[in-house]
Amino acid sequence: MAETLHDILPSDFASGTFIGRALSPAGPCVIALRGGRLFDLTDEVATVAGAIDRKHFSGGRDLGPVEQGLPEGWSLLSPADLQCIKACGVTFALSAIERVIEERARGDAGKAAEIRGALEAKVGAGIRAVVPGSAEAAELKQALIDEGMWSQYLEVAIGPDAEVFSKSPVLSTVGAGAEIGVRSDSAWNNPEPEVVLAVDPRGQVLGATLGNDVNLRDFEGRSALLLSKAKDNTASCAIGPFIRLFDGHFTIDDVRQANVDLTIDGPEGYRLEGSNDMGQISRDPLDLVAQTLSEHHYPDGFVLFCGTLFAPTQDRDTPGGGFTHKIGDRVTISSRRLGRLTNTVTTSRDAPRWELGIGAFMRNLASRGLADRI
């Protein structure tokens, strides 16, 4: 049964302000949700990046109550358009340990269980207690070096600098209800349920949404230099359903305390449940934003994946084989204040082609007389 717009929004949606995108027969539109009603802002501001930059969330053409859904012939898109898609990795202690396991297993899922036990016995408690970049972190680093246990992943987990990378090209993300892709030649992979921050060109965080930063454990485990190939593939980045804007009812503190739940329902009846507790993140979300800004400028702003605690170890097919996706997996990421993001797994090879790039998007807006409202 297909999810309705009402189904994927948080229960308190009527008290919040949300912004997103939808595909109409004429082309992409900017939509806002206020007071439980939908509004089309496109004639006033034609991109979400522009709306966030100018803080233009009011006005618009009334499309009716949320319960009525989108107009006929419209479908929901990712709420990110011209923003850069950035991501931070290894921001949780458990995630750091799993990345080290991938590295030491050289992408072989069968070796992971043995390595996991040995590594957690030596560094598990220490890495969970240390503050990244602190003197205690430096002491732990030296102790691990002496034990021959140091890794590039532990460097970004407890060192002064966070891992920040470009996840996906501008306009390439998929939204709620879309198919999400894993490489057809990957044999060990998993979803990554995350909070995604919406940041304006001046570095101010204006809101948050949900995301799936699909991870290919075999590719990245073979070599960290394969990160881009592992992370950036057609339909490999899902964001949605809407960006919830900060206000008196929803703030950065709600992000810091958020639980992001994940359910995977496989076509063979397999079910996996997990959770990403933002309260256990090693680096504050605003620190991740500051490190992303660094010595860079983002004239259209950016959205930032904050990383995940979730790293599935539950076996799926064979004992000790761990988890990996199958075609047809239904992945649902949800959080009480942000709603629900559901996608069905396919391969990046077989996913719908990404065709609405920057040039096509600009031509579409120009043909609709909207080029001056970006």
Secondary structure, 3 states (H helix, E strand, C coil): CCCCHHHHCCCCHHHCEEEEEEEECCEEEEEEEECCEEEECCCCCCCHHHHHHHCCCCCCEEEEEHHHCCCCCCEEECCCCCCEEEEEECCCHHHHHHHHHHHHHCCCHHHHHHHHHHHHHHHHHHHHHCCCCCHHHHHHHHHHHHCCCCCHHHHHHHCCCCEEEEEECCCCCECCCCEEEECCCCCCEECCEEEEEEECCCCCEEEEEEEEECEEHHHHHHCHHHHHHHHCCCCCEEEEEEEEECECCECHHHHHCCEEEEEEECCCCCEEEEEEEHHHCCCCHHHHHHHHHCCCCCCCCEEEECCCCCCCCCCCCCCCCCCCCCCCCEEEEEECCCEEEEEEEEECCCCCCCCCCHHHHHHHHHHCCCHHHC
